[in-house]
C-alpha cells in the first residue's frame, strides 16, 4: 500500500473527482468539495491525513462504512464510496450546504430549531433501533442541505479517528455525557449530546460540566420554550444515566408530543415581546 503524500489543492484531480475547494480541515482529515466528472454531481471527499492511514484504521473504516450503509435513513449521511484513489484513502458523501456549527452563528427561528432537533432525533432513533450508538453528536457532524434538511454524519468515522489519535475513549470533549468521558458510552449518552444541542439552540448558551440545572441561558430558555419542552431537555441532560430517556426513540416520542404547544407558546411569546 502506497500513499501519495503530495498536497491536494483546488483544481487537482483524484480519479474521476475534480477538487473544487477545501471546506474542512482537522488533525485527522481534510474535507474537499468536489465534482464527480462522470456523473456531473457535487460531492464531499473526506481524505484522512497520510500519517493516520494505517491497516488498523482502514479496517475500522471498512467496518464503519458497512455499518453506515446499513443505516438507510433520510437524516443519516450516506457513504457513497470508501476506497483508495491515486494513493489517497477517500470517503465520498453527498455535499452539504453547511454544517449546523456554521448555522448556529446566526439566530435560528424557534420552529426551525425544533424541526432540526426532531430530524436529529429521527436519525439517532433509527441508529439506536439497529443497535448503533453514534458517540460524537456535535454541530460539526450535523450537515445541512436545502430546505433545512439535516443529515447526521460520521457514524464511527470520528470514533475511528479518536482511537487512532488518542488511543483512548471516543467522542468530543464538551459534547459528551460524563459516563461517556469515562469510557462507558450507551444510547443514553447520545441522548445527552442531543439534549446539549437542543439547549444551545433554544437558550443561545452552551452548557458545560458539571451540568447543574439551571444551566447558563436559563432565562432565555424559559422565554422561548414551553415548560414541557424544557422538561424534556432537562431529563435528557440528567447527570445520572438511568434518569434520562432510554434512547433517542423514547425522547423522539415525547418531543413530537410537545410540537403544537411548543410552537404556539413560542409564537405567543414573540407577539408579546
Residue frames relative to the residue before (quaternion, step in Angstrom):
aa qw qx qy qz dx dy dz
X 1.0000 0.0000 0.0000 0.0000 0.00 0.00 0.00
X 0.0563 -0.7967 0.6016 0.0130 3.56 -0.69 1.07
X 0.1815 -0.7863 0.5838 0.0892 3.50 -1.08 0.72
X 0.3628 -0.7215 0.5542 0.2017 3.53 -0.76 1.08
X 0.2001 -0.8222 0.5255 0.0886 3.57 -0.50 1.18
X 0.4237 0.7027 -0.4810 0.3086 3.60 1.24 0.07
X 0.5366 -0.6473 0.4353 0.3219 3.53 -1.07 0.74
X 0.3278 -0.7199 0.5777 0.2013 3.53 -1.12 0.75
X 0.0083 0.8065 -0.5904 0.0303 3.57 -1.00 0.70
X 0.7018 -0.4561 0.3375 0.4307 3.54 -1.31 0.32
X 0.7679 0.3347 -0.2711 0.4742 3.53 -0.97 0.92
X 0.6096 0.5499 -0.3674 0.4370 3.60 1.17 -0.40
X 0.3764 -0.7323 0.5295 0.2042 3.55 -1.25 0.40
X 0.0733 -0.7243 0.6822 0.0670 3.50 -1.29 0.64
X 0.7946 -0.1545 0.0687 0.5831 3.56 -0.15 1.23
X 0.8170 -0.1964 0.1649 0.5164 3.57 -0.77 -1.03
X 0.6154 0.5741 -0.3376 0.4217 3.60 1.28 -0.11
X 0.1848 -0.7509 0.6246 0.1092 3.56 -1.04 0.87
X 0.3455 -0.7573 0.5181 0.1967 3.58 -0.60 1.13
X 0.2589 -0.7868 0.5461 0.1253 3.57 -0.79 1.06
X 0.7625 -0.2212 0.1862 0.5787 3.59 0.87 -1.00
X 0.4608 -0.6387 0.5253 0.3223 3.54 -1.24 0.40
X 0.1432 -0.8279 0.5406 0.0431 3.58 -0.72 1.07
X 0.8008 0.0833 -0.0654 0.5895 3.57 1.24 -0.10
X 0.0007 0.7968 -0.6037 0.0259 3.53 -1.11 0.70
X 0.0719 0.8003 -0.5912 0.0695 3.55 -0.93 0.86
X 0.7208 -0.4384 0.3140 0.4356 3.54 -1.29 -0.12
X 0.7278 0.4317 -0.2259 0.4826 3.55 1.26 -0.38
X 0.8271 -0.0292 0.0834 0.5551 3.60 0.87 -0.91
X 0.3065 -0.6833 0.6181 0.2389 3.52 -1.38 0.26
X 0.2023 -0.7658 0.6004 0.1104 3.55 -1.16 0.68
X 0.1046 -0.8087 0.5786 0.0167 3.56 -0.85 1.02
X 0.3622 -0.6285 0.6297 0.2780 3.51 -1.26 0.56
X 0.0319 0.8136 -0.5754 0.0772 3.59 -0.84 0.96
X 0.3428 -0.7012 0.5807 0.2314 3.52 -1.35 0.21
X 0.3352 -0.6793 0.6159 0.2164 3.53 -1.02 0.90
X 0.2822 -0.8219 0.4692 0.1572 3.58 -0.16 1.28
X 0.6203 0.5284 -0.3564 0.4571 3.61 1.19 -0.32
X 0.7672 0.3393 -0.1758 0.5151 3.57 0.93 -0.91
X 0.3670 -0.7573 0.4695 0.2669 3.58 1.24 -0.36
X 0.5525 0.5973 -0.4034 0.4187 3.60 1.08 0.68
X 0.4869 -0.6471 0.5078 0.2939 3.55 -1.27 0.52
X 0.0025 -0.7902 0.6122 -0.0280 3.56 -0.99 0.86
X 0.3567 -0.6710 0.5891 0.2748 3.53 -1.37 0.10
X 0.1566 -0.7737 0.6088 0.0789 3.56 -1.01 0.87
X 0.1254 -0.7601 0.6339 0.0683 3.58 -0.71 1.08
X 0.0398 -0.8177 0.5726 -0.0437 3.55 -0.62 1.18
X 0.3252 -0.7571 0.5312 0.1971 3.62 -0.35 1.20
X 0.5372 -0.6082 0.4726 0.3437 3.56 -1.11 0.69
X 0.6160 -0.6008 0.3569 0.3636 3.60 -0.94 0.87
X 0.5694 0.6229 -0.3757 0.3829 3.60 1.08 -0.71
X 0.7714 0.3874 -0.1819 0.4710 3.56 1.02 -0.85
X 0.5441 0.6173 -0.4103 0.3931 3.59 1.25 -0.04
X 0.1341 0.7830 -0.5839 0.1675 3.54 0.01 1.37
X 0.6615 -0.4883 0.3649 0.4369 3.62 -1.19 0.27
X 0.6359 0.5341 -0.3306 0.4484 3.59 1.04 -0.78
X 0.6664 0.4968 -0.3035 0.4658 3.57 0.93 -0.89
X 0.6496 0.5240 -0.3253 0.4445 3.57 0.93 -0.85
X 0.6462 0.5065 -0.3275 0.4675 3.57 0.97 -0.79
X 0.6253 0.5260 -0.3296 0.4730 3.59 1.06 -0.77
X 0.6557 0.5133 -0.3085 0.4599 3.58 0.95 -0.88
X 0.6484 0.5163 -0.3282 0.4531 3.57 0.91 -0.85
X 0.6483 0.5136 -0.3140 0.4662 3.55 0.99 -0.85
X 0.7007 0.4652 -0.2717 0.4678 3.55 0.89 -0.94
X 0.6062 0.5418 -0.3603 0.4573 3.59 1.08 -0.64
X 0.6455 0.5005 -0.3205 0.4796 3.58 0.98 -0.83
X 0.6240 0.5483 -0.3259 0.4515 3.56 1.06 -0.81
X 0.6833 0.4888 -0.2832 0.4626 3.57 0.85 -1.03
X 0.6434 0.5312 -0.3298 0.4417 3.57 0.97 -0.78
X 0.6396 0.5060 -0.3280 0.4767 3.60 1.17 -0.48
X 0.6568 0.4855 -0.3086 0.4875 3.59 1.20 -0.51
X 0.0341 0.8292 -0.5520 0.0809 3.55 0.44 1.25
X 0.3013 0.7397 -0.5345 0.2765 3.57 -0.18 1.30
X 0.5512 -0.6546 0.4000 0.3282 3.62 -0.92 0.83
X 0.7247 0.4040 -0.2535 0.4973 3.62 1.18 -0.37
X 0.6146 0.4752 -0.3668 0.5118 3.58 1.24 0.43
X 0.4367 -0.7111 0.4863 0.2592 3.58 -0.77 1.05
X 0.3034 -0.7739 0.5244 0.1842 3.60 -0.63 1.06
X 0.3405 -0.6834 0.5988 0.2419 3.57 -1.21 0.56
X 0.2905 -0.7830 0.5282 0.1529 3.57 -0.59 1.16
X 0.7874 -0.0913 0.0915 0.6027 3.57 1.07 -0.72
X 0.0082 -0.7567 0.6534 0.0200 3.56 -1.25 0.49
X 0.3615 0.7298 -0.4875 0.3149 3.56 -0.09 1.29
X 0.5720 -0.5614 0.4578 0.3848 3.54 -1.35 0.07
X 0.0004 0.7661 -0.6422 0.0241 3.54 -0.98 0.95
X 0.8384 -0.0982 0.0224 0.5357 3.59 -0.61 1.14
X 0.7541 -0.4192 0.2122 0.4588 3.56 0.93 0.89
X 0.6616 0.4577 -0.3083 0.5077 3.58 1.28 -0.06
X 0.3660 -0.6806 0.5780 0.2621 3.57 -1.05 0.71
X 0.0490 -0.8342 0.5459 -0.0598 3.58 -0.61 1.20
X 0.1395 -0.7540 0.6374 0.0751 3.56 -0.97 0.95
X 0.1689 -0.8186 0.5475 0.0402 3.57 -0.60 1.19
X 0.0677 0.7851 -0.6106 0.0789 3.58 -0.86 1.04
X 0.6369 -0.4794 0.4008 0.4516 3.61 -1.23 0.14
X 0.4405 -0.6991 0.5077 0.2439 3.57 -1.16 0.65
X 0.2771 -0.7709 0.5574 0.1352 3.56 -0.72 1.12
X 0.5838 -0.5604 0.4500 0.3777 3.56 -1.32 0.24
X 0.7621 -0.1746 0.1655 0.6011 3.56 1.03 -0.89
X 0.4856 -0.6113 0.5122 0.3580 3.53 -1.32 -0.06
X 0.6214 -0.5168 0.4157 0.4170 3.56 -1.24 0.27
X 0.5526 0.5966 -0.3866 0.4350 3.59 1.15 -0.58
X 0.6615 0.4827 -0.2986 0.4902 3.60 0.96 -0.85
X 0.6742 0.5194 -0.2976 0.4327 3.58 0.90 -0.95
X 0.6417 0.5577 -0.3201 0.4180 3.59 1.08 -0.71
X 0.5262 0.6338 -0.4139 0.3873 3.59 1.24 -0.15
X 0.7299 0.2848 -0.1972 0.5892 3.58 1.32 -0.26
X 0.6299 -0.5484 0.3932 0.3845 3.54 -1.20 0.57
X 0.1970 -0.7703 0.5985 0.0987 3.57 -1.04 0.82
X 0.5020 -0.6542 0.4749 0.3073 3.58 -0.87 0.94
X 0.6247 -0.5740 0.3713 0.3774 3.57 -1.05 0.78
X 0.6764 0.5089 -0.3071 0.4351 3.59 0.80 -0.99
X 0.6482 0.5116 -0.3132 0.4690 3.59 1.03 -0.82
X 0.6504 0.5149 -0.3102 0.4643 3.58 0.95 -0.89
X 0.6389 0.5293 -0.3214 0.4564 3.58 0.95 -0.90
X 0.6861 0.4910 -0.2786 0.4589 3.56 0.93 -0.96
X 0.6223 0.5384 -0.3471 0.4499 3.60 1.02 -0.75
X 0.6666 0.4827 -0.3066 0.4781 3.59 0.92 -0.87
X 0.6286 0.5273 -0.3454 0.4557 3.60 1.01 -0.72
X 0.6479 0.5042 -0.3214 0.4719 3.60 0.96 -0.81
X 0.6363 0.5266 -0.3219 0.4629 3.57 1.02 -0.82
X 0.6475 0.5091 -0.3072 0.4767 3.56 1.00 -0.83
X 0.6133 0.5424 -0.3464 0.4578 3.59 1.03 -0.75
X 0.6642 0.5120 -0.3025 0.4531 3.57 0.93 -0.92
X 0.7197 0.4452 -0.2578 0.4663 3.56 0.78 -1.05
X 0.5945 0.5519 -0.3653 0.4567 3.60 1.09 -0.65
X 0.6354 0.5233 -0.3261 0.4648 3.59 0.97 -0.85
X 0.6597 0.5006 -0.3055 0.4699 3.58 0.95 -0.87
X 0.6660 0.5075 -0.3095 0.4508 3.57 0.89 -0.93
X 0.6356 0.5321 -0.3303 0.4514 3.58 1.04 -0.73
X 0.7053 0.3994 -0.2475 0.5309 3.58 1.27 -0.42
X 0.5881 -0.6333 0.3452 0.3658 3.56 1.24 0.41
X 0.5646 0.5941 -0.3780 0.4306 3.58 1.24 0.44
X 0.1177 -0.7559 0.6375 0.0914 3.58 -0.95 0.88
X 0.4928 -0.7027 0.4392 0.2655 3.56 -1.02 0.85
X 0.1654 -0.8485 0.4782 0.1549 3.58 0.94 -0.99
X 0.8026 0.1883 -0.1328 0.5502 3.65 1.15 -0.04
X 0.1756 0.7926 -0.5571 0.1747 3.56 0.79 1.05
X 0.2370 0.7408 -0.5847 0.2307 3.55 -0.59 1.23
X 0.6985 -0.5041 0.2901 0.4170 3.61 -1.15 0.44
X 0.6355 0.5435 -0.3416 0.4290 3.60 1.02 -0.70
X 0.7105 0.4390 -0.2572 0.4861 3.59 1.15 -0.51
X 0.5952 0.4903 -0.3765 0.5135 3.59 1.30 0.16
X 0.1214 -0.8310 0.5426 0.0173 3.56 -0.32 1.30
X 0.2652 -0.7897 0.5421 0.1103 3.55 -0.95 0.98
X 0.1452 -0.7708 0.6196 0.0296 3.50 -0.99 1.06
X 0.7375 -0.4074 0.2622 0.4705 3.65 -1.18 0.18
X 0.8055 0.2649 -0.2191 0.4827 3.55 -1.12 0.78
X 0.5314 -0.6487 0.3833 0.3871 3.58 1.24 0.49
X 0.3333 0.7115 -0.5319 0.3159 3.55 1.11 0.76
X 0.1440 -0.8155 0.5559 0.0724 3.60 -0.76 0.95
X 0.0986 -0.7526 0.6470 0.0718 3.51 -1.31 0.53
X 0.3438 -0.7375 0.5486 0.1918 3.55 -0.86 1.00
X 0.1924 -0.8123 0.5474 0.0593 3.55 -0.79 1.09
X 0.8139 0.3671 -0.2246 0.3903 3.48 -1.48 -0.03
X 0.1606 0.7484 -0.6137 0.1938 3.56 0.73 1.03
X 0.8580 0.0365 -0.0576 0.5092 3.55 -0.41 1.24
X 0.5717 0.5866 -0.4030 0.4081 3.60 1.10 -0.44
X 0.6605 0.4741 -0.3016 0.4980 3.58 0.94 -0.88
X 0.6131 0.5586 -0.3422 0.4415 3.56 1.06 -0.79
X 0.6619 0.4984 -0.3054 0.4692 3.58 0.91 -0.91
X 0.6448 0.5257 -0.3195 0.4536 3.57 0.98 -0.84
X 0.6591 0.5118 -0.3126 0.4537 3.56 0.91 -0.90
X 0.6379 0.5214 -0.3329 0.4586 3.59 0.96 -0.82
X 0.6807 0.5018 -0.2900 0.4480 3.55 0.97 -0.89
X 0.7333 0.4437 -0.2399 0.4559 3.56 0.84 -0.99
X 0.8145 0.2794 -0.1296 0.4916 3.58 0.77 -1.00
X 0.3067 -0.7727 0.5011 0.2405 3.56 1.17 -0.55
X 0.6629 0.4877 -0.3043 0.4797 3.57 1.24 0.32
X 0.8318 -0.1895 0.1490 0.4999 3.54 -1.04 -0.79
X 0.4615 -0.6763 0.5050 0.2733 3.53 -1.32 0.02
X 0.5955 0.5626 -0.4304 0.3789 3.54 -1.27 0.45
X 0.4294 -0.6759 0.5374 0.2646 3.53 -1.35 0.12
X 0.4783 -0.6759 0.4792 0.2911 3.56 -0.75 1.06
X 0.7256 0.3853 -0.3025 0.4832 3.57 -0.90 0.91
X 0.7633 0.3025 -0.1757 0.5431 3.58 1.20 -0.44
X 0.6794 0.5279 -0.2907 0.4187 3.58 1.20 -0.21
X 0.5839 -0.5758 0.4553 0.3467 3.51 -1.27 0.56
X 0.6417 -0.5530 0.3619 0.3892 3.60 -1.11 0.63
X 0.6870 0.4783 -0.3086 0.4516 3.62 0.88 -0.84
X 0.6023 0.5434 -0.3612 0.4599 3.58 1.16 -0.54
X 0.6230 0.5409 -0.3345 0.4554 3.58 1.06 -0.74
X 0.6938 0.4333 -0.2633 0.5114 3.57 1.22 -0.49
X 0.6218 -0.6038 0.3220 0.3810 3.57 1.26 0.36
X 0.6381 0.5129 -0.3325 0.4682 3.58 1.20 0.45
X 0.0717 0.8375 -0.5381 0.0620 3.62 0.63 1.07
X 0.0092 0.7654 -0.6435 -0.0001 3.55 -1.28 0.50
X 0.7180 -0.3820 0.3191 0.4864 3.58 -1.27 -0.10
X 0.6152 0.5568 -0.3408 0.4421 3.59 1.09 -0.68
X 0.5903 0.5637 -0.3631 0.4494 3.60 1.18 -0.52
X 0.6320 0.5062 -0.3240 0.4892 3.59 1.03 -0.76
X 0.6036 0.5549 -0.3442 0.4574 3.60 1.05 -0.78
X 0.6438 0.5249 -0.3113 0.4616 3.57 0.95 -0.90
X 0.6727 0.4976 -0.3018 0.4569 3.61 0.86 -0.93
X 0.6360 0.5043 -0.3291 0.4826 3.60 1.03 -0.73
X 0.6262 0.5380 -0.3294 0.4581 3.58 1.04 -0.76
X 0.6303 0.5277 -0.3291 0.4647 3.58 1.01 -0.80
X 0.6704 0.4951 -0.2939 0.4681 3.56 0.95 -0.89
X 0.6417 0.5129 -0.3240 0.4692 3.60 0.97 -0.82
X 0.6391 0.5233 -0.3236 0.4614 3.58 0.95 -0.87
X 0.6514 0.5151 -0.3132 0.4607 3.59 0.95 -0.86
X 0.6918 0.4988 -0.2978 0.4287 3.59 0.86 -0.89
X 0.7474 0.3943 -0.2256 0.4848 3.60 1.02 -0.70
X 0.7425 0.3951 -0.2291 0.4900 3.60 1.09 -0.58
X 0.4088 -0.7160 0.4702 0.3149 3.57 1.17 -0.53
X 0.7104 0.4042 -0.2446 0.5216 3.60 1.28 0.03
X 0.3913 -0.6818 0.5626 0.2561 3.55 -1.16 0.67
X 0.3502 -0.7063 0.5754 0.2179 3.55 -0.90 0.94
X 0.1259 -0.7998 0.5848 0.0502 3.56 -1.05 0.75
X 0.6592 -0.4845 0.3980 0.4151 3.53 -1.30 0.41
X 0.5736 -0.1222 -0.8094 -0.0299 1.70 -2.04 1.48
X 0.5039 -0.7039 0.4056 0.2934 3.64 1.18 0.48
X 0.2802 0.7597 -0.5354 0.2401 3.58 0.90 0.89
X 0.3656 -0.7319 0.5411 0.1944 3.55 -0.90 0.99
X 0.5299 -0.2087 -0.8200 0.0579 1.64 -1.92 1.66
X 0.4304 -0.7115 0.5106 0.2186 3.50 -1.09 0.83
X 0.6814 -0.4466 0.3481 0.4638 3.63 -1.21 0.19
X 0.7752 0.3068 -0.2463 0.4943 3.58 -1.00 0.82
X 0.2986 0.7975 -0.4865 0.1954 3.61 1.27 0.26
X 0.6540 0.5242 -0.3242 0.4386 3.60 0.94 -0.85
X 0.6624 0.4897 -0.3000 0.4811 3.59 0.96 -0.87
X 0.6198 0.5413 -0.3419 0.4537 3.59 1.02 -0.77
X 0.6737 0.4890 -0.2988 0.4665 3.61 0.91 -0.88
X 0.6310 0.5361 -0.3375 0.4478 3.58 1.08 -0.68
X 0.7743 0.3947 -0.1858 0.4585 3.58 0.93 -0.90
X 0.8023 0.3380 -0.1335 0.4735 3.57 0.96 -0.86
X 0.5230 -0.6232 0.4955 0.3043 3.55 -1.06 0.87
X 0.6156 -0.5761 0.3831 0.3774 3.62 -1.02 0.70
X 0.6393 0.5249 -0.3423 0.4457 3.62 0.99 -0.71
X 0.6411 0.5079 -0.3170 0.4802 3.57 1.09 -0.72
X 0.6224 0.5276 -0.3329 0.4727 3.58 1.00 -0.79
X 0.6353 0.5409 -0.3298 0.4417 3.58 1.00 -0.83
X 0.6300 0.5228 -0.3309 0.4694 3.59 1.05 -0.75
X 0.6630 0.4973 -0.3049 0.4692 3.58 0.90 -0.94
X 0.6592 0.5124 -0.3161 0.4505 3.57 0.92 -0.88
X 0.6446 0.5171 -0.3205 0.4631 3.59 0.96 -0.83
X 0.6632 0.5137 -0.3100 0.4473 3.60 0.95 -0.85
X 0.7315 0.4229 -0.2180 0.4884 3.57 1.20 -0.61
X 0.3055 0.7521 -0.5259 0.2539 3.57 1.17 0.40
X 0.4875 -0.6616 0.4853 0.2984 3.58 -0.96 0.88
X 0.6991 0.4345 -0.2502 0.5097 3.57 1.10 -0.73
X 0.4342 -0.7484 0.4267 0.2633 3.66 -0.31 1.19
X 0.6571 0.5173 -0.3513 0.4209 3.68 0.83 -0.73
X 0.6508 0.5146 -0.3181 0.4588 3.61 1.19 -0.39
X 0.5796 0.5679 -0.3816 0.4426 3.61 1.26 -0.09
X 0.6611 -0.4207 0.4006 0.4748 3.53 -1.33 -0.17
X 0.6094 -0.5879 0.3954 0.3559 3.56 -1.09 0.74
X 0.7630 -0.1547 0.1387 0.6120 3.55 1.02 -0.89
X 0.7310 -0.4257 0.2942 0.4449 3.56 -1.30 -0.02
X 0.5853 0.5804 -0.3776 0.4219 3.62 1.09 -0.58
X 0.6726 0.4847 -0.2957 0.4746 3.58 0.92 -0.89
X 0.6483 0.5032 -0.3174 0.4751 3.60 1.00 -0.80
X 0.6262 0.5507 -0.3282 0.4438 3.59 1.02 -0.83
X 0.6272 0.5422 -0.3384 0.4451 3.61 0.94 -0.83
X 0.6930 0.4605 -0.2752 0.4816 3.58 0.89 -0.92
X 0.6132 0.5610 -0.3393 0.4407 3.57 1.04 -0.80
X 0.6764 0.4965 -0.2932 0.4583 3.58 0.88 -0.94
X 0.6277 0.5601 -0.3350 0.4243 3.59 1.03 -0.76
X 0.7074 0.4642 -0.2664 0.4617 3.60 1.09 -0.63
X 0.3960 0.7743 -0.4557 0.1898 3.60 1.21 -0.32
X 0.7282 0.4499 -0.2771 0.4365 3.62 0.56 -1.10
X 0.7019 0.4578 -0.2842 0.4657 3.57 0.79 -0.98
X 0.6385 0.5355 -0.3331 0.4412 3.61 1.03 -0.75
X 0.6846 0.4712 -0.2876 0.4760 3.60 0.94 -0.89
X 0.6328 0.5201 -0.3353 0.4655 3.61 0.99 -0.77
X 0.6421 0.5304 -0.3117 0.4574 3.56 0.99 -0.89
X 0.6682 0.5041 -0.2993 0.4581 3.58 0.90 -0.95
X 0.6543 0.5072 -0.3156 0.4637 3.60 0.98 -0.83
X 0.6528 0.5141 -0.3143 0.4591 3.58 0.97 -0.85
X 0.6678 0.4945 -0.3112 0.4611 3.58 0.93 -0.85
X 0.6241 0.5291 -0.3433 0.4612 3.58 1.07 -0.65
X 0.6703 0.5045 -0.2968 0.4562 3.58 0.97 -0.87
X 0.6692 0.5040 -0.2989 0.4569 3.58 1.13 -0.59
X 0.6692 0.5138 -0.3050 0.4419 3.56 1.16 -0.52
